[in-house]
Amino acid sequence: MIVRIVIVLLCCAWIPVAAAPACGTAEVAVQVLGSGGPELADKRASSSYLVWIGGKPRVLIDIGGGAALRFGESGATVSDLDVILFTHLHVDHSADLPALIKASFFEDRTRPLPVYGPAGNKFMPSTVAFVRTLFDSTRGAYRYLGDFLNPMSRNTYKLQPQDVGEIRDKIRVPRKTGEKIWAVFSNDRLRISATAVEHGSVPALAWRIEAGGKSIVFSGDTNGQGDHLQQLARQADLLLAHNAVPEGAGGVERRLHMPPSVIGRIAHDAGVKQLVLSHRMRRTLGRETETLDSIKKHYTGPVAFANDLDCFTP
């Protein structure tokens, strides 16, 4: 009898924990998969977000280190995604893409998966080059996964990487459209637009997702210069901004990220209804009261600090 009990207990120890439920019953919700930055000591996954629509995960924004695990913990599947978006290609925003794609091999997705992100420059590859460098069937780092890109493969689930930026004509001369916001993707349940934002010398985008009568804007990493983000976030139901530096930051930190006062000013000027702070690093963790004081000098709406797997309803 004792032997039987021990066997049962050992067997039960191998039963996997059930995945966390999706973000409630809201028609549109944002789930934070990774609320941290590139550090490991903060015990957070790096930047990543899911937009749930009608109870299904439809848009993935960034997928930094640790976020693939959080994706699984959220109960999401790649089969349900309509699109993947990158704000930029720093490691803490893109490192888990190979893990996610490999995991999707074990699902039943049969349709293409668009992947949008910034165009490149001399410091960073374009999104197309980045995805091909990973998965090209001849030269890719993970060439054994080449069927996800190879046009000769019979697999109907393929990655479709596309660069977002200024349109160029056949002779590679930039068209002077003067547009600040680009329409990028749409289907019968959502619309997505983007704008370029300043993040030092790294090409970077902010994203706006509209679905179910709601609008959600993701600032990504930016120093807040210019008015592109403010224009994109106009009257948004929720702005998810990155709280990577404290008030008074200078040097390289300030050239890459916006302090709380700038976040507050943009949220106020854009008229956003709700503000969520993510990309929380050790230099801002524990300084929430100071951060709120700086933001509230400009923006008086609701503010929340994100943690991994938190859900927010616009």
N, C-alpha and C positions, 0 to 999 in steps of 0.2 A: 504493500500500500504506500509506504514512504517513498519507494523507488518511483512509483507512478506519479506521485505528487511532484517529485524533483524533476522528472521528465517534462511534465506539463509546464512547470515554472520556467524551465530552460527554453521550451518552445515559445512560450509567451514572450520571453525576453527578446526574441527576434522579430516580433510583430512590429512593423513600422508605425510610427505615430501618424495619425491622420493629418492630412494637410489642413492648414487654417482655412476657414471659409473665405469667400470673396467679400468685397466691401459692402456687406449688408444688402438691402433691397433697393438702394438708390438707382435711378436710371443712369446717372453719370457719377463716377467717383474716381478719385486719384489715390493710388496706393504707392507709398514710398517703399521701394525695395532697398535702396541704399541711401542713408542719410548722412554719410560721412564723406571724407575726402580721401587723399592718397595715403594717409597714415594707417598704421595697424593698431597702435596703442589705444585708439579711440573705441575699439570693439564694435565698429560699425562697418557695414558693407559700403563700398564706394558708390558714387552717384548712379541712381537708376530709379525710374518711375514707370508705373503702369496706369493707363487710363482704362477703366472698366465702363462698358456701355451695355446696358440691358443685362447685366450679370456676367458678361463675357470680357476677357482681357483683349482689347482691340489695338491699343497703341503702346509700344514700349519706347521710352525715351532714355537713351544711354544704358550701358550695362557694364559698370566698372567692376573691379575685383570683389568677389563675394556675392555679387548681385544674382548670379545664376542660381545659387543655392536659395536665395530669398525668392526668386521667381518660382522655384518648385514649392517652397513653403507657402506661398500665396495661394496655391491651388491652380495657378494659371497653366496653360499649355500653349506651345508655339502654334499649334494647329488653329487656334482661335485668333491669332494676331492678324490684323490687316496691314500693319506697317511697323517698321523699326525706324526711329529717328535718332540721329546723333547731334548733340550740341557742338561737340568738337571731338578730337581724337586723342586727347591726353589719355594716358594709361588708366587713370581713375574714372574714366568715362567709357572705356571701350574694351578693357582687358578680357572680359568674360564672354565676348561674342563667340569665340570658337567653342567654348564649353556649351553655350546655349544651342548653337547649331548642331553640334555633335549629339546633344541630348534629344534634339528634335528628330533625329534619325529613327528613334524608337516610337514616334507618334505616327499618325495617319494623315498628315497634311498632304494635300494633292494639288494645291494652287501656289502660284509664285508668291514670293515674299519681298516686297519692295523695301529697300534700305536707303534712306536719304540722309545726307550729311553735307558738311561744307566742302567747297572746292579747296584745292591745295595751294601751297606756295612753296618757297624754297626751304621753309622750316618743317612743313608737314605735308604728307601725301593728301591727295584728294580722297574722298570717300570711295570712289570707284577703285582707285589704286590700292587703297587700304584693304578692301574686301578681296580684290584679286591677289594681293600679296599673301593673304592668308589662305585662300581656297583655290587658286588657279591650279588646274589639274596637271600642269607641266612644271611650273616654277614656284608654286605656292608653298608656304611653310607647312600647311596642312594639306598637301596635294592629294593625300589619300581620301580627302573629302571633296575632291574635284567635281563629283557629280552634281553638287549644289550650284555649280557655275557652268559646267561644260555643256554647250549647246547641243552636242552630239548625244548626250545622255538621254535615255527614255524617261527619266524621272521628271514628272510634271511639277514637282516642287523645286523651284530654283530661286536662288537669291537674285534680286534685281537692283544692284547698287546704282545710285544716281547722285550726281553732285548738284548742290543748290547754290546759286550765286548769279552773278551777272551773265546774261545770255551773250554768247559770242557767235558771230556769223562764220561763213565758210572760210574767210581769210583771216580769222582769229583776231578781229578788231572788236574791242568792247563796244556794245551798243549803249549809247548814252540815254538810257530810258529815264533815269532820275527816280525810279521807283524805290521806295524804302521797304515795301512788304511784297513778298512773292507768294502767290497761290501755288501750293506744292502738290497736294493730294486731296482727293475727295471720292467718296462713294455714297451709297444710299443712306448711310448712318452718321457720317462725319465729314468735316472739312478741316484741312490743315494748311496753315500759312506760316511763313518764317521771315525773319529779318536778320541782317548781319549785325553783330555786336562786337565791341572792342574787348579783346582778351590778350593784351600784349601783342606779340607778333604771330599769334596762333589764329587761323581762321576759325570763327565761331558763329553760331546761330542761336537765336531765341526762337521758340516755337509757340504757336497758338493752335489749340484744338477746340473746335466747336462741334457740339453734339447735344442732342436732346434739349435744345434751347439754352444750353449753358456754354460758357467759354472759359478755358483754362490756359494760362500762359506760363511757360517755363523759361526763366531767364537764362539758364545755364550759367557758366562762368563768364563774368563780364565786369569791367571796371565802372560801367554805368555812364561812360562818356557818350555824348550825342543824344539824340532824341528818338532813335529807332525803337528801343525797347518800350519807351513810353507810348509811342504810336501803336505798337503791336498790342500792348496791354490795355488799350483804351476801353473802359467800361467792362473789363473782364470780371467774371464772377469769382475767379481765384487766380492769384499770382503766386507762383512758387519760385522764390528767390533764394540765392545762395549766400549764406551767412558765414563766409570763410575767413573774414578778417574783422577785427574789432575796430571801433571808432579810434581815429588817430593813427591808423596804420600808414606806413610810408614805404618808399623804396619799391622793390619788385612786387611785394604783396599788394600794394595799392595800384600798381600798373595792371595787375591781373584781376583784382576783385573790388567790389564796391562795399564800403563800410555801411553800417546800419543807417546813418543819416541819409545817404544816397538812396538806399532801398526805400526808406520812408518817403522821400521826396518824389521818387518815381511812382510809387503806389498812390500817393495823393494826387499828383498831376494827372495820372491816368484814370483816376476815379475807380480803382478796383474795389471790389466788395469784400474781399477776404485775402489775407496775406499769410503764407506759410513759409517758414524759414528752414532750409535744409543745407546740405553740404557743410555740416557743422564740424569744425576742426578743434583741436585741443586749445588753440589760441582763442576760440570763442566759447567753448563749452565752459559752463560755470560763470559766464558773464551775461546771462540772460537778462537780468534786471537792467544792467547798463545798456544792453542792446535795445531793449524795449524803450528805455528812456530816450534814446537817440531817435528811434523810429517815431515815437509818439509826438515828437516836436513837429512832425510833418503830417503823419498819417494817424488818424484816430479810429480806424476800423479795427476789426478783430484780427489778432495776430496769434499764430500757433508755431511752436517749435516741433519739427518733425523727428521721429525716431523710426528705425527700420520696421517695416510692415504696418505702420500707421496708415489709416484711411481718412480721407478728407472729402466731404461732399460740397460741391460748389453751390 
